């Protein structure tokens, strides 16, 4: 078994579980309920506390604080958790909080994510795989970010907002309502301004599916009836899995309204 490499100045509290091949640098602090998978790297001055589970191959950089209690005045010390998936990279000064009892008790970040310097992920947020959160962006409590979302630098996502898979949020944007899968949101108050065509092409989505998504977006923007009604009609007409993802997202349960094409909130 590959023994972990732990700097003499690091503090590993009794009860902490440290996986094979881990590297823990100078002045790190790992709390008693923390669980580090195999080959996790903590650079210097990293704090991992709370009931926090970190997946294999993760890397956490200096001065990040992972698993601290929520910044929620309703929190009363209840036992809640944080899970971070394999190979996720957490850069300098990132803060990630555990959940709250009222919000389900779990904050979760998926695999292969990148949280750039200065980001914040609040209590009960559920973040999918391959999500990128750029420098100094903030994800509020109870948000859901599906797979392959990109949140631009200095952006803020309001509590309870859902962002569908493959969507992109431009820099310096405030997102106050749900964002459809593959949507492009930009402007200071967050306007749905099109589709994330660059991201779709980079992931190798077929021309036929991109054409179907373009047509679906136009129907959502200009069709008759309420936004949800337009989405339901799309569901009756499409055979594209990508369009179906938008339909399922719009017709699913939500605590917020939606950003709609050309109209902001809907």
C-alpha positions as CSV (number, residue, x, y, z in Angstrom):
1,X,0.0,0.0,0.0
2,X,1.3,3.5,-0.9
3,X,1.7,5.5,2.3
4,X,0.4,9.1,2.3
5,X,3.1,11.8,2.4
6,X,2.2,14.2,5.2
7,X,4.3,17.3,6.0
8,X,5.4,17.5,9.7
9,X,3.7,20.8,10.1
10,X,0.3,19.5,9.0
11,X,-2.4,18.7,11.6
12,X,-4.4,15.5,10.9
13,X,-6.9,15.1,13.7
14,X,-7.7,11.6,15.1
15,X,-10.5,10.0,13.1
16,X,-9.6,11.5,9.8
17,X,-9.3,9.0,7.0
18,X,-6.4,9.5,4.6
19,X,-6.3,7.4,1.4
20,X,-3.3,5.8,-0.2
21,X,-0.9,8.0,-2.1
22,X,-2.3,11.3,-0.6
23,X,0.1,14.3,-0.4
24,X,-0.6,16.8,2.4
25,X,1.5,19.9,2.4
26,X,2.7,22.3,5.0
27,X,0.3,23.8,7.6
28,X,-2.7,21.9,6.3
29,X,-5.5,21.0,8.8
30,X,-7.7,18.0,8.3
31,X,-10.6,17.5,10.7
32,X,-11.7,14.4,12.5
33,X,-14.7,13.6,10.2
34,X,-12.9,14.2,6.9
35,X,-12.3,11.4,4.4
36,X,-9.7,11.8,1.7
37,X,-9.7,9.2,-1.2
38,X,-6.6,7.9,-2.9
39,X,-4.0,10.3,-4.4
40,X,-5.6,13.5,-3.1
41,X,-3.2,16.4,-3.0
42,X,-3.5,19.3,-0.4
43,X,-1.1,22.0,-1.1
44,X,0.0,24.3,1.8
45,X,-2.4,25.9,4.2
46,X,-5.5,23.9,3.2
47,X,-8.4,23.4,5.7
48,X,-10.6,20.3,5.2
49,X,-13.2,20.2,8.0
50,X,-16.7,18.9,8.7
51,X,-18.2,15.7,7.5
52,X,-16.4,16.0,4.1
53,X,-15.6,13.3,1.6
54,X,-13.1,14.1,-1.1
55,X,-12.8,11.8,-4.1
56,X,-9.8,10.1,-5.6
57,X,-7.3,12.3,-7.4
58,X,-8.6,15.7,-6.2
59,X,-6.2,18.6,-5.8
60,X,-6.9,21.5,-3.4
61,X,-4.6,24.5,-3.5
62,X,-3.4,26.9,-0.8
63,X,-5.8,28.7,1.6
64,X,-8.9,26.9,0.4
65,X,-11.4,26.1,3.2
66,X,-13.5,23.1,2.4
67,X,-16.3,21.8,4.6
68,X,-16.9,24.7,7.0
69,X,-20.3,25.3,8.4
70,X,-22.9,27.2,6.3
71,X,-23.2,31.0,6.2
72,X,-26.9,30.6,7.1
73,X,-28.3,32.1,10.3
74,X,-30.8,29.2,10.5
75,X,-27.9,26.7,11.0
76,X,-27.9,25.4,14.5
77,X,-25.0,23.0,14.4
78,X,-26.8,20.0,12.9
79,X,-24.8,17.2,11.3
80,X,-24.6,17.9,7.5
81,X,-22.2,16.8,4.8
82,X,-20.1,17.8,1.8
83,X,-19.1,15.4,-1.1
84,X,-16.6,16.2,-3.8
85,X,-16.2,13.9,-6.8
86,X,-13.0,12.4,-8.2
87,X,-10.3,14.5,-9.9
88,X,-11.9,17.9,-9.1
89,X,-9.5,20.8,-8.8
90,X,-10.1,23.5,-6.2
91,X,-7.8,26.5,-6.5
92,X,-6.6,29.1,-4.1
93,X,-9.0,30.7,-1.5
94,X,-12.0,28.7,-2.6
95,X,-14.6,28.2,0.1
96,X,-17.2,25.4,0.1
97,X,-19.8,24.9,2.9
98,X,-21.6,21.8,4.1
99,X,-25.4,21.5,3.8
100,X,-28.2,22.5,6.2
101,X,-30.9,20.3,7.7
102,X,-33.6,22.3,6.0
103,X,-31.9,22.1,2.6
104,X,-31.4,18.3,2.5
105,X,-28.2,18.2,4.6
106,X,-25.8,17.8,1.6
107,X,-23.6,20.0,-0.6
108,X,-22.3,18.0,-3.5
109,X,-19.7,18.7,-6.3
110,X,-19.3,16.2,-9.0
111,X,-16.2,14.7,-10.7
112,X,-13.7,16.5,-13.0
113,X,-14.8,20.0,-11.9
114,X,-12.6,23.1,-11.8
115,X,-13.3,25.8,-9.2
116,X,-10.9,28.6,-9.9
117,X,-9.4,31.0,-7.3
118,X,-11.7,32.8,-4.9
119,X,-14.9,30.9,-5.8
120,X,-17.6,30.2,-3.2
121,X,-20.1,27.3,-3.2
122,X,-22.8,27.7,-0.5
123,X,-24.8,25.2,1.5
124,X,-26.9,22.6,-0.2
125,X,-25.7,23.4,-3.7
126,X,-25.7,20.4,-6.0
127,X,-23.1,20.7,-8.8
128,X,-22.7,18.1,-11.6
129,X,-19.7,16.7,-13.4
130,X,-17.2,18.8,-15.5
131,X,-18.5,22.1,-14.2
132,X,-16.1,25.1,-14.3
133,X,-16.6,28.0,-12.0
134,X,-14.3,30.9,-12.9
135,X,-12.4,33.2,-10.5
136,X,-14.5,34.9,-7.8
137,X,-17.8,33.6,-8.9
138,X,-20.3,32.7,-6.1
139,X,-23.0,30.0,-6.1
140,X,-25.6,30.6,-3.5
141,X,-27.4,28.1,-1.3
142,X,-29.7,25.4,-2.8
143,X,-28.6,26.0,-6.4
144,X,-28.4,23.2,-8.9
145,X,-25.8,23.2,-11.6
146,X,-26.1,20.3,-14.0
147,X,-23.2,18.7,-15.9
148,X,-20.9,20.8,-18.2
149,X,-22.0,24.2,-16.9
150,X,-19.5,27.1,-17.1
151,X,-20.0,30.1,-14.8
152,X,-17.9,33.1,-15.8
153,X,-15.7,35.2,-13.4
154,X,-17.2,37.6,-10.9
155,X,-20.7,36.2,-11.5
156,X,-23.3,35.4,-8.9
157,X,-26.0,32.8,-9.0
158,X,-29.1,33.5,-6.8
159,X,-30.2,30.9,-4.2
160,X,-32.5,28.1,-5.5
161,X,-31.6,28.8,-9.2
162,X,-31.2,25.8,-11.5
163,X,-28.7,26.0,-14.4
164,X,-29.3,23.3,-17.0
165,X,-26.6,21.1,-18.5
166,X,-24.1,22.6,-20.9
167,X,-25.2,26.2,-20.2
168,X,-22.7,29.0,-20.0
169,X,-22.9,32.1,-17.9
170,X,-20.9,35.1,-19.0
171,X,-18.5,37.1,-16.8
172,X,-19.9,39.7,-14.3
173,X,-23.4,38.4,-14.6
174,X,-26.1,38.1,-11.9
175,X,-28.3,35.0,-12.5
176,X,-31.6,35.3,-10.6
177,X,-33.8,32.7,-12.5
178,X,-33.4,29.3,-14.0
179,X,-31.3,28.8,-17.2
180,X,-32.3,26.2,-19.8
181,X,-29.9,23.5,-20.8
182,X,-27.3,24.7,-23.4
183,X,-28.3,28.4,-22.8
184,X,-26.0,31.4,-23.1
185,X,-26.6,34.0,-20.4
186,X,-24.9,37.3,-20.2
187,X,-25.3,41.0,-19.3
188,X,-25.2,42.4,-15.7
189,X,-28.8,41.3,-14.9
190,X,-28.5,38.0,-16.7
191,X,-30.3,37.7,-20.1
192,X,-30.8,34.5,-22.0
193,X,-29.1,35.6,-25.2
194,X,-28.8,32.4,-27.2
195,X,-27.3,28.9,-27.1
196,X,-23.8,27.8,-26.0
197,X,-22.9,26.9,-29.5
198,X,-19.2,26.9,-28.9
199,X,-19.6,24.4,-26.0
200,X,-21.8,22.2,-28.1
201,X,-19.4,22.1,-31.0
202,X,-16.4,21.4,-28.7
203,X,-18.2,18.4,-27.2
204,X,-18.8,17.1,-30.7
205,X,-22.6,17.4,-30.8
206,X,-23.9,16.6,-34.2
207,X,-25.0,19.2,-36.8
208,X,-28.5,17.7,-36.8
209,X,-28.8,18.2,-33.0
210,X,-27.5,21.7,-33.1
211,X,-29.9,22.6,-35.9
212,X,-32.7,21.1,-33.8
213,X,-31.6,23.2,-30.8
214,X,-31.6,26.3,-32.9
215,X,-35.1,25.7,-34.0
216,X,-36.2,24.9,-30.5
217,X,-34.7,28.1,-29.2
218,X,-36.6,30.1,-31.9
219,X,-39.9,28.4,-30.9
220,X,-39.3,29.2,-27.2
221,X,-38.5,32.8,-28.2
222,X,-41.3,33.5,-30.7
223,X,-44.0,30.8,-30.3
224,X,-47.5,31.3,-29.0
225,X,-48.6,30.8,-25.4
226,X,-46.7,30.8,-22.1
227,X,-43.1,29.7,-22.0
228,X,-43.9,26.4,-20.4
229,X,-46.6,25.8,-23.0
230,X,-44.1,26.3,-25.8
231,X,-41.8,23.9,-24.1
232,X,-44.5,21.2,-23.9
233,X,-45.3,21.6,-27.6
234,X,-41.6,21.1,-28.3
235,X,-41.7,17.9,-26.4
236,X,-44.5,16.6,-28.6
237,X,-42.6,17.4,-31.8
238,X,-39.0,16.6,-31.2
239,X,-36.9,13.5,-31.5
240,X,-33.7,15.2,-30.3
241,X,-32.4,14.1,-26.9
242,X,-30.8,17.6,-26.6
243,X,-34.1,19.3,-27.1
244,X,-35.8,16.8,-24.8
245,X,-33.4,17.9,-22.1
246,X,-34.7,21.5,-22.4
247,X,-38.3,20.3,-22.3
248,X,-37.8,18.2,-19.2
249,X,-35.9,21.0,-17.5
250,X,-38.6,23.6,-18.2
251,X,-41.5,21.3,-17.2
252,X,-39.7,20.1,-14.0
253,X,-40.1,21.4,-10.5
254,X,-38.5,24.7,-9.7
255,X,-38.3,27.3,-6.9
256,X,-37.7,30.1,-9.5
257,X,-39.1,31.4,-12.8
258,X,-37.1,31.1,-16.0
259,X,-34.8,33.4,-18.0
260,X,-36.6,33.4,-21.4
261,X,-35.2,34.4,-24.8
262,X,-35.1,38.1,-25.4
263,X,-37.3,38.8,-22.4
264,X,-35.1,38.2,-19.3
265,X,-37.5,36.7,-16.7
266,X,-40.5,34.5,-17.6
